[in-house]
Amino acid sequence: MSFFRTVLGDLPISQMGLTYSHEHIVIEDSYVTAGHPEFLLNDSSLISQELHSFYLAGGRTVVDTMPANCGRNALKLAEVSRNSKVQIIVPTGIHLEKYYPRNHWRYTYSEDELSRLFIADIEKGIDQFDYSGPFIKRTKHKAGLIKLATGDDPINKHQEKIFNAVVNAHLATGAPILTHTNFGRQALEQALLFKKLGANLEHVVLSHIDRAKEVDYNRAVLDIGVKVEYDSAFRWKKDGPNYTLNLLLELLPEYPEQITMGMDMAKNAYWKSYGGTPGLNFLIDTIPAFLKEHDLEKFYDYIFFKNPKKLYSFEV
C-alpha cells in the first residue's frame, strides 16, 4: 500500500487531497534568519491562521522544505498542523551552503554518516533540537522526504557527497527527493546525476525550474524523467510576461504527469497573516481560471492531486 508521511503520522495517499509541492511553513530563529531576517516564520498563531484559510479554500497538504539544522522545528510544525487541519510533509536533508556556518558538520560528516542521519530522521524521528547541540532527543515526528540544493555554479565535490547520501537514504527508505535550484540553474545536471545514481525518478522533483524561463530547457529536464515544481507565478512583473504560465501552456499537454506547483513563500512579507501579499491561497484563486481560459482544465487535477500523490508516496 502506498502512503505519504506527514509530521503527524503516515496516511494513505487517498487522503493527500489538494497539495502544494514546495512551501516554507516554519523557519525558526537560526543561522538562516540571522543572515535573512525576512525569512523568519515562527509565530505559530499567524502560521496556523494562514494554513487554516488554505484549508477552508480546499487545500489539504503542503510540503515544507527547510531540512536539517536549517530553521526546522518539528514540534512547531506538528502544532500548526493540528491547529489548521493541514497535513504537512517535513524534510530531512541539507540546504544551500550559504544557510550554514562555514564550520558546519555537513562538511566533516562522511557520506555514510549523512545517509544514516537522514535515515534516522525518516525512520526514528526528527531531533527536537534539530542537531543544533551536543544532545539528540528524537521526537515522534518523522521526515517524509529528503532535500538537497545546488547553487549557481557547477555541482562540486561536496555537493556530490550530499547527492550520494540523499540517494542512499532514498533507496534505503523509499522516501521521495526534492531539490532546490537557483533560478533553474544546474537542473539538467541534477536530473542526470540522479539518473546516474539510480534514484527512482518518479519520486524526484526539482524546484524553481520555471525561473529558468526557457521552454526548451524545461523540456530537456523533463525528458530525463524527473518531476518539476513551478512556484513563481506571482513573482513576475505585471507589465511583463509570466514565464510560469507560459511554461504551463507549452508543457502541460506534453508532460501532464510531471509538473507540480507551489508558492515557496519563504519571506514573511508573502503571508497575508503577517500583513503581506499574495498569501497562500493565490494558486487556488488563480490557476483554475487560467487553465479554463486556455482549455487546459483537465490538468488541474494532475498539478495539485495526481502528480503529488505519486511523487510524495512511499512505495511498500
C-alpha positions as CSV (number, residue, x, y, z in Angstrom):
1,M,0.0,0.0,0.0
2,S,1.3,3.5,-0.9
3,F,1.3,6.1,1.9
4,F,2.7,9.6,2.5
5,R,4.4,10.6,5.7
6,T,3.2,13.8,7.5
7,V,4.5,15.4,10.6
8,L,1.6,13.8,12.5
9,G,2.0,10.3,11.0
10,D,1.5,8.2,7.9
11,L,-1.6,8.4,5.8
12,P,-2.9,6.6,2.7
13,I,-2.3,8.7,-0.4
14,S,-6.1,8.9,-0.9
15,Q,-6.1,11.4,1.9
16,M,-3.5,13.7,0.4
17,G,-6.0,16.0,-1.4
18,L,-5.0,19.3,-2.9
19,T,-1.3,19.7,-2.4
20,Y,1.2,22.5,-2.7
21,S,4.6,21.0,-3.6
22,H,7.1,23.5,-2.2
23,E,6.4,25.7,0.8
24,H,8.1,27.2,3.9
25,I,5.8,26.8,6.8
26,V,8.2,27.2,9.8
27,I,11.6,28.9,9.6
28,E,12.8,29.1,13.2
29,D,15.2,31.7,14.5
30,S,18.5,30.3,13.3
31,Y,21.7,30.8,11.3
32,V,19.4,31.2,8.3
33,T,17.3,34.1,9.7
34,A,20.4,35.8,11.2
35,G,21.5,36.4,7.6
36,H,18.0,36.7,6.2
37,P,15.6,38.2,8.8
38,E,12.9,38.4,6.2
39,F,12.7,34.6,6.3
40,L,11.7,34.4,10.0
41,L,8.4,32.4,10.2
42,N,8.0,31.2,13.7
43,D,4.7,32.7,15.0
44,S,2.5,29.6,15.4
45,S,-0.7,31.6,15.7
46,L,-0.1,33.5,12.4
47,I,1.1,30.4,10.6
48,S,-2.0,28.4,11.8
49,Q,-4.2,31.3,10.6
50,E,-2.8,31.2,7.1
51,L,-2.9,27.5,6.9
52,H,-6.5,27.3,8.1
53,S,-7.5,29.7,5.4
54,F,-5.8,27.4,2.9
55,Y,-7.8,24.5,4.4
56,L,-11.1,26.4,4.1
57,A,-10.3,27.1,0.4
58,G,-9.8,23.4,-0.2
59,G,-6.1,22.9,0.5
60,R,-5.2,19.7,2.3
61,T,-1.4,19.1,2.2
62,V,1.7,21.3,2.0
63,V,5.3,20.2,1.6
64,D,7.6,22.1,4.0
65,T,11.2,22.5,2.6
66,M,13.5,23.5,5.4
67,P,15.8,20.5,6.0
68,A,18.1,19.5,8.8
69,N,19.6,22.2,11.1
70,C,18.3,25.0,8.8
71,G,15.4,26.6,10.8
72,R,13.4,23.4,11.0
73,N,11.2,22.9,14.1
74,A,9.3,19.6,14.1
75,L,7.3,20.4,17.2
76,K,6.1,23.7,15.9
77,L,5.2,22.1,12.5
78,A,3.2,19.5,14.4
79,E,1.4,22.2,16.4
80,V,0.4,24.3,13.3
81,S,-0.7,21.1,11.5
82,R,-3.0,20.2,14.4
83,N,-4.3,23.8,14.7
84,S,-5.1,24.2,11.0
85,K,-6.0,20.6,9.9
86,V,-3.5,21.0,7.0
87,Q,-1.2,17.9,6.5
88,I,2.5,18.9,6.4
89,I,5.3,16.8,4.9
90,V,8.6,17.6,6.6
91,P,12.0,17.2,5.1
92,T,15.4,15.9,6.1
93,G,18.4,16.6,4.0
94,I,20.7,19.6,3.5
95,H,20.1,23.1,2.0
96,L,22.4,25.5,0.3
97,E,25.8,26.1,1.8
98,K,25.1,29.7,2.5
99,Y,22.4,28.8,5.0
100,Y,25.0,27.1,7.3
101,P,28.2,28.4,9.1
102,R,31.5,27.6,7.4
103,N,32.5,25.1,10.1
104,H,29.2,23.2,10.0
105,W,29.1,19.4,10.4
106,R,27.8,19.0,6.9
107,Y,31.4,19.5,5.7
108,T,33.1,17.0,8.0
109,Y,30.5,14.2,8.1
110,S,31.1,11.4,5.7
111,E,28.7,10.2,3.0
112,D,27.7,7.3,5.2
113,E,27.2,9.5,8.3
114,L,25.0,11.8,6.4
115,S,23.0,8.9,5.0
116,R,22.5,7.5,8.5
117,L,21.4,10.9,9.8
118,F,18.8,11.2,7.0
119,I,17.5,7.7,7.5
120,A,17.2,8.3,11.3
121,D,15.0,11.4,10.6
122,I,12.8,9.3,8.4
123,E,12.6,6.1,10.4
124,K,13.1,7.1,14.0
125,G,12.1,10.8,14.3
126,I,13.4,14.3,14.0
127,D,15.7,15.6,16.7
128,Q,13.8,18.1,19.0
129,F,16.9,20.4,18.8
130,D,17.4,19.8,15.1
131,Y,21.0,18.8,15.6
132,S,22.0,22.2,17.0
133,G,23.5,20.9,20.2
134,P,25.5,18.1,21.7
135,F,22.5,16.0,22.7
136,I,19.9,14.4,20.4
137,K,16.3,13.9,21.6
138,R,14.2,12.3,18.9
139,T,10.6,13.3,18.6
140,K,7.8,11.1,17.3
141,H,7.6,13.3,14.2
142,K,9.3,11.8,11.2
143,A,10.6,13.2,7.9
144,G,8.6,12.5,4.8
145,L,11.1,13.5,2.1
146,I,14.8,14.3,1.6
147,K,16.0,17.7,0.3
148,L,19.3,18.8,-1.3
149,A,20.3,22.0,-3.1
150,T,22.8,23.4,-5.6
151,G,23.6,27.0,-6.4
152,D,24.7,29.0,-9.5
153,D,28.0,27.2,-10.1
154,P,28.6,23.6,-11.4
155,I,28.0,20.8,-8.9
156,N,31.1,20.5,-6.7
157,K,32.6,17.6,-4.8
158,H,30.9,18.5,-1.5
159,Q,27.5,18.6,-3.2
160,E,28.2,15.3,-4.9
161,K,28.7,13.8,-1.4
162,I,25.3,15.2,-0.4
163,F,23.7,13.7,-3.6
164,N,25.2,10.3,-2.8
165,A,24.0,10.4,0.8
166,V,20.5,11.6,-0.2
167,V,20.1,8.9,-2.9
168,N,21.4,6.3,-0.4
169,A,18.7,7.3,2.1
170,H,16.1,7.4,-0.6
171,L,16.9,3.9,-1.8
172,A,17.0,2.6,1.8
173,T,13.7,4.1,2.9
174,G,11.6,4.8,-0.2
175,A,11.4,8.5,0.8
176,P,10.9,10.9,-2.1
177,I,13.5,13.6,-3.0
178,L,13.0,17.3,-3.5
179,T,15.7,19.7,-4.7
180,H,16.4,23.4,-4.8
181,T,17.8,25.0,-7.9
182,N,18.9,28.7,-8.2
183,F,16.7,30.0,-11.0
184,G,16.7,26.6,-12.5
185,R,20.5,26.6,-12.9
186,Q,22.1,23.1,-12.7
187,A,18.6,21.5,-13.0
188,L,19.6,19.4,-16.0
189,E,22.8,18.4,-14.2
190,Q,20.8,17.4,-11.1
191,A,18.5,15.3,-13.1
192,L,21.3,13.5,-14.9
193,L,23.1,12.8,-11.7
194,F,20.0,11.4,-10.0
195,K,19.6,9.1,-13.1
196,K,23.3,8.0,-12.9
197,L,23.0,7.3,-9.1
198,G,19.9,5.1,-9.6
199,A,17.3,7.2,-7.9
200,N,13.6,6.4,-8.7
201,L,13.0,9.4,-10.9
202,E,9.2,9.2,-10.4
203,H,9.8,10.2,-6.8
204,V,12.3,13.1,-7.6
205,V,11.1,16.7,-8.0
206,L,13.3,19.7,-9.0
207,S,12.1,23.0,-7.7
208,H,12.0,26.6,-9.2
209,I,12.6,25.4,-12.7
210,D,10.2,28.0,-14.0
211,R,12.7,30.6,-13.1
212,A,14.8,29.3,-16.0
213,K,12.1,30.7,-18.3
214,E,13.1,28.8,-21.4
215,V,10.7,26.1,-22.7
216,D,13.3,24.0,-24.3
217,Y,15.4,23.9,-21.2
218,N,12.4,22.8,-19.1
219,R,11.6,20.2,-21.8
220,A,15.2,18.8,-21.6
221,V,14.9,18.4,-17.8
222,L,11.5,16.8,-18.1
223,D,12.8,14.4,-20.8
224,I,15.1,12.8,-18.1
225,G,12.1,11.6,-16.3
226,V,12.0,13.7,-13.1
227,K,9.2,15.9,-12.0
228,V,9.4,19.7,-11.8
229,E,7.9,22.2,-9.4
230,Y,6.9,25.7,-10.5
231,D,6.4,28.4,-7.9
232,S,6.9,31.8,-9.4
233,A,3.5,32.6,-10.9
234,F,3.1,35.5,-8.6
235,R,6.7,36.8,-8.8
236,W,6.9,38.0,-12.4
237,K,6.3,41.7,-13.1
238,K,2.7,42.5,-14.0
239,D,3.8,44.5,-17.1
240,G,5.9,41.7,-18.5
241,P,5.5,38.1,-19.5
242,N,4.5,35.5,-16.9
243,Y,7.0,32.8,-17.7
244,T,5.4,30.3,-15.3
245,L,2.1,30.5,-17.0
246,N,3.8,30.3,-20.4
247,L,5.5,27.1,-19.4
248,L,2.2,25.6,-18.3
249,L,0.7,26.4,-21.6
250,E,3.5,24.8,-23.5
251,L,4.4,21.8,-21.4
252,L,1.3,20.6,-19.6
253,P,-0.1,18.9,-22.8
254,E,3.3,17.2,-23.3
255,Y,4.2,16.3,-19.7
256,P,0.9,16.1,-17.7
257,E,2.3,13.7,-15.1
258,Q,5.5,15.6,-14.3
259,I,4.5,19.1,-13.3
260,T,3.6,20.3,-9.8
261,M,3.2,23.7,-8.3
262,G,3.7,25.6,-5.0
263,M,4.2,29.1,-3.6
264,D,7.7,28.9,-2.0
265,M,6.6,31.7,0.4
266,A,9.9,31.8,2.4
267,K,9.6,35.6,3.1
268,N,7.1,36.6,5.8
269,A,6.1,39.5,3.5
270,Y,4.3,37.0,1.3
271,W,2.0,35.8,4.0
272,K,-1.4,37.6,4.5
273,S,-1.4,36.6,8.2
274,Y,1.9,38.6,8.5
275,G,0.3,41.5,6.7
276,G,1.8,40.7,3.4
277,T,0.7,39.5,-0.1
278,P,-0.3,37.5,-2.1
279,G,-1.0,34.8,0.5
280,L,-1.0,31.0,0.4
281,N,-4.3,30.8,-1.5
282,F,-3.0,32.5,-4.6
283,L,-2.8,29.4,-6.7
284,I,-6.2,28.1,-5.7
285,D,-7.6,31.5,-6.5
286,T,-5.9,32.0,-9.9
287,I,-4.7,28.8,-11.6
288,P,-8.2,27.2,-12.2
289,A,-9.4,30.2,-14.1
290,F,-6.2,30.4,-16.1
291,L,-6.4,26.8,-17.1
292,K,-10.1,27.1,-18.0
293,E,-9.3,30.2,-20.2
294,H,-6.9,28.1,-22.2
295,D,-8.9,24.9,-22.3
296,L,-6.5,23.1,-20.0
297,E,-8.9,22.4,-17.1
298,K,-8.1,18.7,-17.1
299,F,-4.6,19.4,-16.0
300,Y,-5.6,21.0,-12.7
301,D,-6.1,17.5,-11.1
302,Y,-2.6,16.5,-12.4
303,I,-0.8,19.5,-10.9
304,F,-2.4,19.5,-7.5
305,F,-3.7,16.0,-6.9
306,K,-2.5,13.2,-9.1
307,N,1.2,14.2,-9.5
308,P,1.8,15.0,-5.8
309,K,0.2,11.6,-4.8
310,K,2.6,9.7,-7.0
311,L,5.6,11.9,-6.2
312,Y,5.4,12.1,-2.4
313,S,4.3,8.5,-1.8
314,F,6.4,5.8,-0.2
315,E,6.1,2.5,-2.1
316,V,5.9,-0.5,0.2
